[in-house]
Amino acid sequence: QVQLVESGGGLVQPGGSLTLSCAASGFTFSSYSMRWYRQAPGKERDMVAHITSTGSTIYAPSVKGRFTISRDNAKNTMYLQMNSLKSEDTAVYYCRVFIYGKNYWGQGTQVTVSS
C-alpha cells in the first residue's frame, strides 16, 4: 500500500534552516508528481511546493526564494530545504501524492520557528 513518512521537523530559531524528508513506498515514486503542504493551527492546509516526475517545480509565493523542493528517485524520497525561516512558517508539514483519483498523505512533521 502507499505510504508516505515525513521526518526532519523540529524547533528552529528565526532565520534558521531545516530540511524535511518524505520517504515513499508502495508505488512507482519516479512516475508521480509530489507536493509539500503545511497546516498552521486554526488554518487550512495549503500547498507549499510541487515537483513533477521530471523535476520541474512550483512554489507558493510565501516561500519562493527561501524553500527548495527536490527528489531522489533512487531513494524514493522527496525533500524540502527550508532557509531563512520565519515565525509564520510554523506549521505541520505534510507530503502528498495523488494516484488514480485518490490523495495519499503522510502523518506530518511539526516545524516550529521561535526564539
Stockholm file with secondary structure:
# STOCKHOLM 1.0

chainA/1-115         QVQLVESGGGLVQPGGSLTLSCAASGFTFSSYSMRWYRQAPGKERDMVAHITSTGSTIYAPSVKGRFTISRDNAKNTMYLQMNSLKSEDTAVYYCRVFIYGKNYWGQGTQVTVSS
#=GR chainA/1-115 SS CCEEEEECCEEECTTCCEEEEEEEESSCGGGSCEEEEEECTTSCEEEEEEECTTCCEEECTTTTTTEEEEEETTTTEEEEEECSCCGGGCEEEEEEEEETTEEEECCCEEEEECC
#=GC SS_cons         CCEEEEECCEEECTTCCEEEEEEEESSCGGGSCEEEEEECTTSCEEEEEEECTTCCEEECTTTTTTEEEEEETTTTEEEEEECSCCGGGCEEEEEEEEETTEEEECCCEEEEECC
//
